[in-house]
């Protein structure tokens, strides 16, 4: 009676059951300071400071992170100004805007990404200094609006811009019959 012979109930297994929980910072949330997460983290809001995860860090298309990032794996769809370190891989997805150096084993850059910095694949990243600019916005990353405007390249002595010409070609008058 009352299920004495029924087999014990088991939790359904899923392919993600071995992964840790995912934390979420939604669009419209602004955070200033350091974040440390044991599992995965998805960011859709704004963070001014460092972010460290032991799992996957997903930076959403409307997200802005002004500070250094560390994680097992990092996928960037939004805007990041700072050094990005990943134990395994970094993926820069279409529409992403990154200004800073990248350290990882594997790097994927999709078409349509703005990336200004250096990539260091397979190299050890330099140690992170405490409070390494966590409160200072990287150059090219603007304040509260979340606007990202990289500086245009400077033209100094010894550099030239490509010249475009219009009009008839030099080999004739341009009135060919």
N, C-alpha and C positions, 0 to 999 in steps of 0.2 A: 504494500500500500504506500502511496505517496512517493513512488519512484525508487523503491528499494533496489530494484533490479536494473535501473537505468544506469548507463555508463556515466562517469563523472563528466561534468561540462568542461570543455577545453576552450581556451581563448583562440579565436581564429588566428592563424599565422599569416603574416604579411612579409613581403620582402624588406620592408623598412623596420621590422620589429627589433632588429639589432642596433639600429641607430638611436642616438640620443634625441631628446626633445628639441624642437625648433623654437627659438624665441623670435619675436616679431616686433619691429618698431614701425608703426604705421605712418602713412603720409600725414603731414601736419604736425607731427611730434618733433620738437627740437630739443636736443640734448647737448649739454656741454660737460666734458669730463672724459674719464676713461671707462671703457666697457670691457668686461671679461665674461665670456660665455663658455661653459663646458661643452655644449653641443653645437648645433647649427644656429645661424642668425640670419634673418632676412630683414634688410633695412629699406624702408620706403620713405623715411623722414630725413631729418638733418642731424648730423653729429659733428660737433666741433671738439675733437679730441681723438685719442687713440682707441682702436678697436682690436681686441684679441679674441679669437675663437679657437677651439680645439677641433672644430668640424668645418663645415662649409659656411662661408660668408657670401650671401647673395645681396648685391647692391642693386636695388630696383631702378627702373628707368627715371623716376622722379626723385631719387635719393641724392643727397649731397653729403660727402664725408670730407671734412677738412682735418686731416691728421693721418698718422701712420696706421697701417692695417697689417695684422698678422693672422694667419689661419692655415688650416690643412689644405684647403682649396678655396679659391676666391673667384667669383664670377661677377663682373661689373657691367651693368647696363646703364648706370647713371653717371654721376660726376664724383671724381676723387682727386683731391689735392694732397699728396703725401706719398711716402714710400710704402709699397705693397710687398709683403713677404708671404710666400706660400710654401709649405713643406712639399706639396705635390705639384699643383698646377694653378695657373692664372688664366682666366678666359676673359678677354675684352670683347664684349658683344656690341653689335651694331647700335649706334647712337651713344655709346659710352664716351666719356671725356675724362682722360686721365693725364694728370700733370705730376710726375714723380717717377722715381726709379722702381723697377720691378725685379724681384729676386724669386726664382722658382726653378723647378726641375723641367717643367713643360709649360710652354706659352702658346696660347691660341689667340690670334687677333683676327676678328672678322672685318669684312669690308664696312666702311662707314664709321670707323672709330677714330677719334682724335687722341693721339698719344704723344706727349712731349716728355721725354726722359730717356733713360737707358734701361735696357733689359740685361739682366745678369742670370743666365741659365746655367745651373750646375755650380755656381759659385756660392760660397758662404756669404751671407749678408753681414755687414758690419754690425756690431752690437748696438742695441738701441739705448741711447742715453736717456736717463730719467728726465721727464718733462721736456722732451726734445721738440720744442715748438708746438706743444699741444694747444696752447692758447693763441698762437700766432697763425693767422690765415696765410697759406702759401701764396706766393705771387701769382696773380692771374685768377685767383678765386675771390669773388666779392662777398660782401657781408650778408645781411639778413635775407635779401631777396633770393639768394641761392643762385644768382647769375654767375656764369662761368665765362670769363672773357680773357682768353689767352692774349698775351702781348704780341703785337705784330713783330716780325723779325726786324732787327735794326740793320740799317745799311751804313756801314762805316767806311773808313778809308780802306781801299784795297778790295772792296766787294762791289759787284756789279749786279744790276737787275737785268733780266732779259728784256730786249728791246723788240717791240712789235712795230712793223712798218705797214703802211697802207699805201695804196696807189699803184701805179704801173711798175712792172718789174724792171730792173736795171738793164735788161737785154733788149729792150725795144720801147717803142713809144706807147704800147698798150693798145694800139689801134689795128690789130691784126685783122686781115680780110680773108 
